[in-house]
């Protein structure tokens, strides 16, 4: 009876946060049409007619046609009441179709694409991390190949990879279909375009997890006592899976809502492409349905992630085994070469802007010129020097990304230390990745660099908070933490002396590795035309412009792509502690 009584409050606590957040999210979703203090009839008219000026009779006819609410309170009440009955209103652009039918027309396609890409990414990440597993088990120093390979994969913009696969494999070699998603052959290129970068990101989290576990005393003790390598490998794999499994489940939820880039490139009629079209057309009712769908998926996947993590960590709960980091491992420092690259890369570009690169000028006589001594990276479609333009774009891409990542790291660390409810908060919001948030904000307020940065900050703290919560939860099950708690240590002392030394390095390394990821998100929104303004030197805008000339002038795509990849590699090297470690004889 006592066990049931104690378990019941835990169930309430586990479900209260997602339930409250779901209600708040539903209210905010219902308020989307009213954000910006705009007249709903005017908003509908602009969604249908971008150029013509309305007259009062037309606006009144729209109000009567759609029965538009007069106040936000009336709008929230009517929308939630209709949503509970399955009625989400009609599309503003095409009133003959319901908003749900437009939003959900490609849901099955997006679920299939997200599932295939997540499964492929996990398999690739585990395969790439296998040398690091073996290095920990045998006690040998790890090599740079695994981290560099994952860094390169995680830094390739998926939309650039999609275009490269499309041009090379589908157009030139004609091995696979150009677009669509109607057969197994159609699924290969879109799945690879999403899975390869995702494998790099998941692999980085897996390597950080392996490195953290490798510093625990039991690993060294088991090796010294001659425990069979396969036994150590199984234990290490279970510990790593306990941290990575929730990330995988949440990754699927986030992937489902961020398929817009690949679906747009391959002309796939999925929910992501429907979201982009709704944002461009300002079709807010369709965006409302997409947001609500993503939140429901996030709640379900969040619950599954929590249960999966508990199931895998259950054997460790209450264990008195010493999982403390060894004394020698606590003094490990990041790779100095990588740290130098991480700091040097953006500043070399920025110094070049300040010292020698003037704002690029238009010269139509030099349009699409190949790389030369005069133009080392070639020119774009207007004859502008791509080296100067890319250098100026570093301020928009790298500078904003570093600032956004710093904010996300602080918020993620604080919320991750608060408790498990922060993880459940992140689980719900994880269903709204930066791309989707940017699409929604652009659909309501219009696209801009500020909108893109805010979109990334709104969700960028989630993986960091989830990672911090996972590492903190593991630390709370260790012998040294339980001993200090039994000795009456205060909550502040437990956090400062027993949680922060473990959690902060992991979160800082994870945050540094996500600088490139956030730069890709900024570039992705610019690529979709929902971020930096047209003709901006933002790398995403340059990549978007280069798509039309991919065959004639591939150098347009090359420079921003290589810089984004270089940033990812530098971030990975700077945050890897095992590349330069060598055992002393």
C-alpha positions as CSV (number, residue, x, y, z in Angstrom):
1,X,0.0,0.0,0.0
2,X,2.9,2.3,0.9
3,X,4.6,1.7,-2.4
4,X,1.5,2.5,-4.3
5,X,1.0,5.6,-2.3
6,X,4.5,6.9,-3.0
7,X,4.3,5.9,-6.6
8,X,1.0,7.8,-7.2
9,X,2.4,11.3,-6.4
10,X,5.4,10.5,-8.7
11,X,3.0,9.7,-11.5
12,X,1.1,13.0,-10.9
13,X,4.4,14.9,-10.9
14,X,5.6,13.2,-14.1
15,X,2.3,14.0,-15.9
16,X,1.6,17.5,-14.4
17,X,4.3,19.4,-16.3
18,X,3.5,18.0,-19.8
19,X,-0.2,18.5,-19.1
20,X,0.2,22.1,-18.0
21,X,2.6,22.9,-20.9
22,X,0.2,21.3,-23.3
23,X,-2.7,23.6,-22.1
24,X,-0.4,26.6,-22.3
25,X,0.8,25.6,-25.8
26,X,-2.8,25.2,-26.9
27,X,-3.6,28.7,-25.6
28,X,-0.6,30.2,-27.3
29,X,-1.4,28.4,-30.5
30,X,-4.9,29.8,-30.4
31,X,-3.5,33.3,-30.0
32,X,-1.3,33.1,-33.1
33,X,-3.7,34.9,-35.3
34,X,-3.9,37.8,-32.9
35,X,-0.1,38.3,-32.4
36,X,1.0,41.7,-33.6
37,X,-2.3,43.5,-32.8
38,X,-3.5,43.0,-36.4
39,X,-7.0,42.9,-37.8
40,X,-7.8,39.3,-38.6
41,X,-9.8,40.3,-41.7
42,X,-6.9,42.3,-43.0
43,X,-4.6,39.3,-42.3
44,X,-6.8,37.0,-44.2
45,X,-7.0,39.4,-47.1
46,X,-3.2,39.7,-47.2
47,X,-2.9,35.9,-47.3
48,X,-5.1,35.9,-50.4
49,X,-4.1,39.2,-52.0
50,X,-0.6,40.4,-51.5
51,X,-0.8,43.5,-53.7
52,X,-4.3,44.9,-53.9
53,X,-5.6,47.3,-51.3
54,X,-8.9,46.2,-49.6
55,X,-12.0,48.3,-49.1
56,X,-14.3,48.0,-46.0
57,X,-16.9,46.0,-47.8
58,X,-14.3,43.3,-48.7
59,X,-13.0,43.1,-45.1
60,X,-16.6,42.8,-43.8
61,X,-17.4,40.1,-46.2
62,X,-14.3,38.1,-45.0
63,X,-15.4,38.5,-41.4
64,X,-18.8,37.1,-42.2
65,X,-17.5,34.4,-44.4
66,X,-15.1,33.0,-41.8
67,X,-17.0,34.1,-38.7
68,X,-13.8,35.7,-37.4
69,X,-13.7,36.4,-33.6
70,X,-13.7,40.0,-32.5
71,X,-11.4,39.6,-29.5
72,X,-8.4,37.4,-28.5
73,X,-10.4,35.9,-25.7
74,X,-13.3,35.0,-28.0
75,X,-10.7,33.6,-30.5
76,X,-9.0,31.4,-27.9
77,X,-12.3,30.1,-26.6
78,X,-13.8,29.3,-30.0
79,X,-10.6,27.7,-31.4
80,X,-10.0,25.4,-28.4
81,X,-13.7,24.5,-28.4
82,X,-13.5,23.6,-32.1
83,X,-10.2,21.8,-31.7
84,X,-11.7,19.5,-29.0
85,X,-14.4,18.6,-31.6
86,X,-11.8,18.1,-34.4
87,X,-12.7,21.4,-36.1
88,X,-9.7,23.6,-36.7
89,X,-11.3,26.1,-39.1
90,X,-10.5,26.6,-42.8
91,X,-7.5,27.7,-44.7
92,X,-7.3,31.4,-45.1
93,X,-5.8,30.9,-48.6
94,X,-8.2,28.2,-49.8
95,X,-11.4,28.4,-47.8
96,X,-12.8,25.3,-49.6
97,X,-10.3,23.2,-47.6
98,X,-10.1,22.8,-43.9
99,X,-6.9,23.7,-42.1
100,X,-6.5,20.2,-40.8
101,X,-6.7,18.7,-44.3
102,X,-4.0,21.0,-45.6
103,X,-1.7,20.5,-42.6
104,X,-2.1,16.7,-42.4
105,X,-2.1,15.9,-46.1
106,X,1.6,15.0,-45.9
107,X,1.8,13.8,-42.2
108,X,2.3,10.2,-43.2
109,X,5.1,11.1,-45.6
110,X,6.9,13.2,-43.0
111,X,6.6,10.5,-40.3
112,X,8.1,7.9,-42.7
113,X,10.9,10.2,-43.6
114,X,11.7,11.1,-40.0
115,X,11.6,7.5,-38.9
116,X,13.9,6.3,-41.7
117,X,16.4,9.1,-41.2
118,X,16.4,8.7,-37.4
119,X,17.0,4.9,-37.6
120,X,19.8,5.4,-40.2
121,X,21.4,8.2,-38.2
122,X,21.5,6.1,-35.0
123,X,23.1,3.1,-36.8
124,X,25.7,5.3,-38.4
125,X,26.5,7.2,-35.1
126,X,27.0,3.9,-33.2
127,X,29.1,2.5,-36.0
128,X,31.3,5.7,-36.1
129,X,31.6,5.7,-32.3
130,X,32.7,2.0,-32.1
131,X,36.5,2.8,-32.2
132,X,35.9,5.1,-29.1
133,X,34.1,2.2,-27.3
134,X,37.0,-0.1,-28.1
135,X,39.6,2.5,-26.9
136,X,37.9,2.8,-23.6
137,X,37.6,-0.9,-23.0
138,X,41.3,-1.6,-23.9
139,X,42.6,1.5,-22.2
140,X,44.3,2.7,-25.4
141,X,44.1,6.4,-26.5
142,X,41.5,7.1,-29.0
143,X,42.2,8.4,-32.5
144,X,41.1,11.6,-34.2
145,X,39.3,9.9,-37.0
146,X,36.1,9.2,-35.3
147,X,35.6,12.8,-33.9
148,X,36.7,14.4,-37.2
149,X,34.4,12.2,-39.2
150,X,31.4,13.0,-37.0
151,X,32.2,16.7,-37.0
152,X,32.3,16.8,-40.8
153,X,29.0,14.9,-41.0
154,X,27.3,17.1,-38.4
155,X,28.5,20.3,-40.0
156,X,27.2,19.6,-43.6
157,X,24.0,21.6,-44.1
158,X,21.3,19.0,-44.9
159,X,19.8,21.3,-47.6
160,X,23.2,21.6,-49.3
161,X,23.8,17.8,-49.0
162,X,20.3,17.3,-50.5
163,X,21.1,19.5,-53.4
164,X,24.5,17.8,-54.0
165,X,22.9,14.4,-53.9
166,X,20.1,15.6,-56.2
167,X,22.5,17.1,-58.8
168,X,25.1,14.4,-58.7
169,X,23.2,11.2,-58.1
170,X,19.8,12.0,-59.6
171,X,20.5,14.5,-62.4
172,X,23.9,13.6,-63.7
173,X,24.3,9.9,-62.9
174,X,20.5,9.2,-63.1
175,X,20.8,6.4,-60.5
176,X,17.8,7.5,-58.4
177,X,14.7,9.6,-59.0
178,X,14.9,13.4,-58.9
179,X,12.0,14.0,-56.5
180,X,8.9,12.6,-54.9
181,X,8.5,10.0,-52.2
182,X,6.4,7.3,-53.8
183,X,8.7,4.3,-53.7
184,X,11.8,2.9,-52.0
185,X,14.1,4.4,-54.6
186,X,12.5,7.8,-54.0
187,X,13.2,7.5,-50.2
188,X,17.0,6.9,-50.5
189,X,18.3,10.4,-51.2
190,X,16.0,12.3,-48.8
191,X,16.8,9.9,-46.0
192,X,20.5,10.2,-46.6
193,X,20.3,14.0,-46.8
194,X,18.8,14.0,-43.3
195,X,20.5,11.0,-41.7
196,X,24.2,11.8,-42.5
197,X,24.2,15.2,-40.7
198,X,22.1,13.8,-37.9
199,X,24.5,10.9,-37.4
200,X,27.3,13.5,-36.8
201,X,25.2,15.3,-34.2
202,X,24.1,12.1,-32.4
203,X,27.6,10.7,-32.6
204,X,29.0,13.8,-30.9
205,X,26.6,13.3,-28.0
206,X,27.5,9.7,-27.9
207,X,31.3,10.4,-27.8
208,X,30.8,13.0,-25.0
209,X,28.8,10.3,-23.1
210,X,31.5,7.7,-23.6
211,X,34.2,10.1,-22.5
212,X,32.3,11.0,-19.4
213,X,31.7,7.3,-18.5
214,X,35.3,6.4,-19.2
215,X,36.5,8.8,-16.4
216,X,34.5,6.9,-13.8
217,X,36.5,4.8,-11.4
218,X,34.7,1.5,-12.1
219,X,36.1,1.4,-15.7
220,X,39.7,1.6,-14.6
221,X,39.0,-0.8,-11.7
222,X,37.4,-3.4,-14.0
223,X,40.3,-3.2,-16.4
224,X,42.9,-3.6,-13.6
225,X,41.1,-6.6,-12.2
226,X,41.0,-8.4,-15.5
227,X,37.3,-8.2,-16.2
228,X,36.6,-9.6,-19.6
229,X,36.5,-6.9,-22.3
230,X,33.2,-8.0,-23.6
231,X,31.7,-7.5,-20.1
232,X,33.1,-4.0,-19.9
233,X,31.9,-3.3,-23.4
234,X,28.3,-4.4,-22.5
235,X,28.3,-2.3,-19.4
236,X,29.7,0.7,-21.2
237,X,27.1,0.3,-24.0
238,X,24.2,0.1,-21.6
239,X,25.4,3.2,-19.7
240,X,25.8,5.1,-23.0
241,X,22.4,3.9,-24.3
242,X,20.7,5.1,-21.1
243,X,21.8,8.6,-22.0
244,X,21.4,8.4,-25.7
245,X,18.1,6.6,-25.9
246,X,16.0,9.6,-24.7
247,X,17.9,11.8,-27.1
248,X,17.0,9.4,-30.0
249,X,13.3,9.5,-29.1
250,X,13.3,13.3,-28.8
251,X,15.4,13.5,-32.0
252,X,12.6,11.7,-33.9
253,X,10.0,14.2,-32.6
254,X,12.3,17.1,-33.6
255,X,13.1,15.6,-37.0
256,X,9.4,15.2,-37.8
257,X,8.9,18.9,-37.5
258,X,12.0,19.9,-39.3
259,X,11.7,18.1,-42.6
260,X,10.9,21.3,-44.5
261,X,14.4,21.8,-46.0
262,X,14.7,18.4,-47.5
263,X,11.0,18.2,-48.5
264,X,11.3,21.5,-50.3
265,X,14.5,20.4,-52.1
266,X,13.1,17.0,-53.3
267,X,9.6,18.3,-53.9
268,X,8.1,16.0,-51.3
269,X,4.5,16.6,-50.3
270,X,5.1,16.4,-46.6
271,X,4.0,18.4,-43.6
272,X,7.3,20.3,-43.6
273,X,6.7,21.7,-47.1
274,X,3.1,22.5,-46.1
275,X,4.4,24.5,-43.2
276,X,6.8,26.5,-45.4
277,X,4.0,27.2,-47.9
278,X,1.7,28.3,-45.0
279,X,4.3,30.6,-43.6
280,X,5.0,32.2,-47.0
281,X,1.2,32.7,-47.6
282,X,0.6,33.7,-43.9
283,X,-2.0,30.9,-43.7
284,X,-2.1,31.0,-39.9
285,X,-4.9,28.3,-39.3
286,X,-2.7,25.7,-41.1
287,X,0.3,26.7,-39.0
288,X,-1.9,26.3,-35.9
289,X,-2.7,22.7,-36.8
290,X,1.0,21.9,-37.5
291,X,2.1,23.4,-34.2
292,X,-0.5,21.5,-32.2
293,X,0.4,18.3,-34.0
294,X,4.1,18.8,-33.3
295,X,3.3,19.4,-29.6
296,X,1.2,16.3,-29.3
297,X,4.1,14.3,-30.8
298,X,6.5,15.9,-28.4
299,X,4.4,15.1,-25.4
300,X,4.1,11.4,-26.4
301,X,7.8,11.1,-27.3
302,X,8.8,12.9,-24.1
303,X,6.9,10.4,-22.0
304,X,8.5,7.5,-24.0
305,X,11.9,9.1,-23.5
306,X,11.5,9.3,-19.7
307,X,10.3,5.8,-19.5
308,X,13.1,4.5,-21.7
309,X,15.7,6.3,-19.6
310,X,14.3,5.0,-16.4
311,X,14.1,1.5,-17.8
312,X,17.8,1.5,-18.8
313,X,19.1,3.2,-15.6
314,X,16.9,1.2,-13.2
315,X,19.7,-1.3,-12.4
316,X,21.9,1.6,-11.3
317,X,19.4,3.3,-9.0
318,X,20.3,2.9,-5.4
319,X,23.6,1.2,-6.3
320,X,26.5,1.8,-4.0
321,X,29.1,1.3,-6.7
322,X,31.6,3.9,-7.1
323,X,30.9,5.7,-10.4
324,X,33.0,8.7,-9.5
325,X,35.5,10.0,-12.1
326,X,39.0,8.9,-11.4
327,X,41.5,11.5,-10.1
328,X,43.6,11.3,-13.3
329,X,40.6,11.8,-15.5
330,X,39.4,14.9,-13.7
331,X,42.3,17.0,-14.9
332,X,41.9,16.2,-18.6
333,X,41.7,19.3,-20.8
334,X,40.3,19.8,-24.3
335,X,42.5,19.5,-27.3
336,X,44.5,22.8,-27.6
337,X,44.7,22.6,-31.4
338,X,41.0,22.3,-31.7
339,X,40.4,25.1,-29.2
340,X,42.7,27.4,-31.2
341,X,40.8,26.5,-34.4
342,X,37.5,27.2,-32.8
343,X,38.6,30.6,-31.7
344,X,40.7,31.4,-34.7
345,X,38.3,30.5,-37.5
346,X,35.7,33.2,-36.9
347,X,38.2,35.9,-36.0
348,X,40.4,35.3,-39.0
349,X,37.4,35.9,-41.1
350,X,36.3,38.9,-39.1
351,X,39.8,40.4,-39.2
352,X,39.8,39.9,-42.9
353,X,36.6,42.0,-43.1
354,X,38.1,44.8,-41.0
355,X,41.5,44.9,-42.7
356,X,41.0,44.2,-46.4
357,X,37.6,43.2,-47.5
358,X,35.4,46.0,-48.6
359,X,31.7,45.5,-49.2
360,X,31.4,43.5,-52.5
361,X,30.2,45.6,-55.4
362,X,28.1,44.5,-58.4
363,X,30.0,43.9,-61.6
364,X,27.8,42.2,-64.2
365,X,30.8,41.8,-66.5
366,X,32.3,39.3,-64.0
367,X,29.1,37.4,-63.2
368,X,29.6,33.7,-62.4
369,X,33.4,34.0,-62.9
370,X,35.4,31.0,-61.9
371,X,38.0,31.2,-59.1
372,X,41.1,33.2,-60.1
373,X,43.8,35.4,-58.6
374,X,41.5,38.4,-58.7
375,X,38.6,36.4,-57.2
376,X,40.0,33.5,-55.2
377,X,36.5,32.0,-54.6
378,X,35.0,33.2,-57.8
379,X,32.0,35.5,-58.2
380,X,28.2,35.2,-57.8
381,X,25.4,35.8,-60.2
382,X,25.8,39.6,-60.0
383,X,29.6,39.5,-60.3
384,X,30.3,40.2,-56.6
385,X,33.5,38.7,-55.1
386,X,32.5,35.6,-53.1
387,X,35.5,35.9,-50.8
388,X,34.5,39.3,-49.6
389,X,30.8,38.5,-49.5
390,X,31.4,35.3,-47.5
391,X,33.7,37.1,-45.1
392,X,31.0,39.8,-44.4
393,X,28.5,37.0,-44.0
394,X,30.5,35.6,-41.0
395,X,29.1,38.4,-38.9
396,X,25.6,37.3,-39.7
397,X,26.2,33.5,-39.4
398,X,29.0,32.8,-36.9
399,X,28.6,35.9,-34.7
400,X,24.9,35.4,-34.2
401,X,25.4,31.7,-33.7
402,X,28.0,32.2,-30.9
403,X,25.8,34.6,-29.1
404,X,22.7,32.4,-29.4
405,X,24.6,29.4,-28.2
406,X,26.0,31.2,-25.2
407,X,22.4,32.1,-24.1
408,X,21.2,28.6,-24.7
409,X,24.1,27.1,-22.7
410,X,23.4,29.2,-19.6
411,X,19.6,28.5,-19.8
412,X,20.1,24.8,-20.4
413,X,22.6,24.4,-17.6
414,X,20.3,26.1,-15.0
415,X,17.2,24.3,-16.1
416,X,19.0,21.0,-16.3
417,X,20.1,21.3,-12.7
418,X,16.7,22.2,-11.4
419,X,15.3,18.7,-11.7
420,X,13.5,16.2,-14.0
421,X,10.6,18.6,-14.7
422,X,13.0,20.7,-16.8
423,X,13.7,17.7,-18.9
424,X,10.0,17.1,-19.4
425,X,9.6,20.8,-20.3
426,X,12.3,20.3,-22.9
427,X,10.6,17.1,-24.1
428,X,7.5,19.0,-25.0
429,X,9.2,21.9,-26.6
430,X,11.7,19.7,-28.4
431,X,8.9,18.9,-30.9
432,X,9.2,22.5,-32.1
433,X,12.8,22.6,-33.7
434,X,14.4,25.9,-34.7
435,X,13.3,25.5,-38.3
436,X,9.6,25.1,-37.4
437,X,9.7,27.9,-34.9
438,X,11.3,30.1,-37.5
439,X,8.6,29.1,-40.0
440,X,5.9,29.9,-37.4
441,X,7.4,33.3,-36.4
442,X,8.0,34.2,-40.0
443,X,4.4,33.3,-40.8
444,X,3.1,35.6,-38.0
445,X,5.7,38.4,-38.0
446,X,7.6,38.0,-41.2
447,X,11.1,36.6,-41.8
448,X,14.2,38.4,-40.5
449,X,17.6,37.7,-38.9
450,X,16.2,38.6,-35.5
451,X,13.3,36.3,-36.0
452,X,15.7,33.5,-36.9
453,X,17.9,34.1,-33.8
454,X,14.9,34.2,-31.5
455,X,13.6,31.0,-33.0
456,X,16.9,29.2,-32.3
457,X,17.1,30.5,-28.7
458,X,13.5,29.4,-28.0
459,X,14.5,25.7,-28.6
460,X,18.3,25.7,-28.6
461,X,18.5,25.2,-24.8
462,X,16.5,22.0,-25.0
463,X,19.2,19.4,-25.9
464,X,21.6,21.1,-23.5
465,X,19.1,21.0,-20.6
466,X,18.2,17.4,-21.4
467,X,21.9,16.5,-21.5
468,X,22.5,18.3,-18.2
469,X,19.5,16.6,-16.6
470,X,20.7,13.2,-17.7
471,X,24.3,13.7,-16.4
472,X,23.0,15.2,-13.2
473,X,20.6,12.3,-12.7
474,X,23.4,9.8,-13.1
475,X,25.6,11.7,-10.7
476,X,22.8,11.6,-8.1
477,X,22.9,7.8,-8.2
478,X,26.7,7.5,-7.5
479,X,28.2,6.4,-4.3
480,X,30.0,9.7,-3.5
481,X,26.9,11.8,-4.0
482,X,24.7,9.4,-1.8
483,X,27.4,9.4,0.9
484,X,27.6,13.2,1.0
485,X,23.8,13.4,1.1
486,X,23.6,10.9,4.0
487,X,26.2,13.0,5.8
488,X,23.9,16.0,5.8
489,X,25.4,18.0,3.0
490,X,23.3,21.0,2.0
491,X,21.6,21.2,-1.4
492,X,24.0,24.0,-2.4
493,X,27.0,22.0,-1.4
494,X,25.7,18.9,-3.3
495,X,25.2,21.0,-6.4
496,X,28.5,23.0,-6.2
497,X,30.8,20.1,-5.2
498,X,29.2,17.0,-6.6
499,X,27.1,18.0,-9.6
500,X,28.7,21.1,-11.2
501,X,32.2,19.5,-11.7
502,X,30.5,16.7,-13.7
503,X,27.7,18.6,-15.4
504,X,29.4,21.8,-16.4
505,X,32.2,20.3,-18.6
506,X,29.8,18.0,-20.4
507,X,27.4,20.9,-21.1
508,X,30.1,23.3,-22.1
509,X,31.5,20.8,-24.5
510,X,28.1,20.0,-25.9
511,X,27.3,23.7,-26.3
512,X,30.6,24.4,-28.1
513,X,29.8,21.5,-30.5
514,X,26.4,23.1,-31.2
515,X,27.8,26.4,-32.4
516,X,28.0,24.9,-35.8
517,X,24.6,23.3,-35.5
518,X,23.0,26.7,-34.6
519,X,24.9,28.3,-37.5
520,X,23.3,25.7,-39.8
521,X,19.9,26.5,-38.4
522,X,20.4,30.2,-39.2
523,X,21.7,29.3,-42.6
524,X,18.7,27.0,-43.1
525,X,16.2,29.7,-42.3
526,X,18.1,32.0,-44.7
527,X,18.0,29.3,-47.3
528,X,14.2,29.1,-47.0
529,X,13.9,32.9,-47.3
530,X,12.6,33.2,-43.7
531,X,15.8,34.4,-42.0
532,X,18.2,37.1,-43.2
533,X,16.9,39.4,-45.8
534,X,17.3,38.9,-49.5
535,X,20.7,39.9,-50.9
536,X,22.2,39.6,-47.4
537,X,25.7,38.1,-47.2
538,X,24.3,35.5,-44.7
539,X,25.7,32.1,-45.8
540,X,22.2,30.6,-46.0
541,X,21.2,33.3,-48.4
542,X,24.3,32.7,-50.5
543,X,23.6,29.0,-50.5
544,X,20.0,29.6,-51.5
545,X,21.1,31.8,-54.5
546,X,23.7,29.2,-55.5
547,X,21.1,26.4,-55.9
548,X,20.0,27.8,-59.3
549,X,23.6,27.8,-60.6
550,X,24.8,24.5,-59.0
551,X,25.8,23.0,-62.3
552,X,27.2,26.2,-64.0
553,X,29.0,27.7,-61.0
554,X,29.4,25.1,-58.2
555,X,32.0,27.4,-56.4
556,X,29.1,29.6,-55.2
557,X,28.0,26.7,-53.0
558,X,31.5,25.6,-52.1
559,X,32.8,28.5,-49.9
560,X,30.0,28.8,-47.4
561,X,29.6,25.0,-47.2
562,X,33.3,24.5,-46.5
563,X,33.3,27.2,-43.9
564,X,30.3,25.7,-42.1
565,X,32.0,22.3,-42.2
566,X,35.3,23.8,-40.9
567,X,33.4,25.5,-38.0
568,X,31.9,22.2,-37.1
569,X,35.3,20.4,-37.2
570,X,36.9,23.1,-35.1
571,X,34.1,22.9,-32.5
572,X,34.4,19.1,-32.3
573,X,38.2,19.2,-32.0
574,X,38.1,21.9,-29.4
575,X,35.7,19.9,-27.2
576,X,37.3,16.5,-27.5
577,X,39.5,15.5,-24.6
578,X,41.0,12.3,-26.0
579,X,42.7,13.3,-29.2
580,X,46.0,14.2,-27.6
581,X,45.9,12.0,-24.6
582,X,48.6,9.3,-24.6
583,X,49.3,6.8,-21.9
584,X,52.6,7.2,-20.2
585,X,54.8,4.1,-19.8
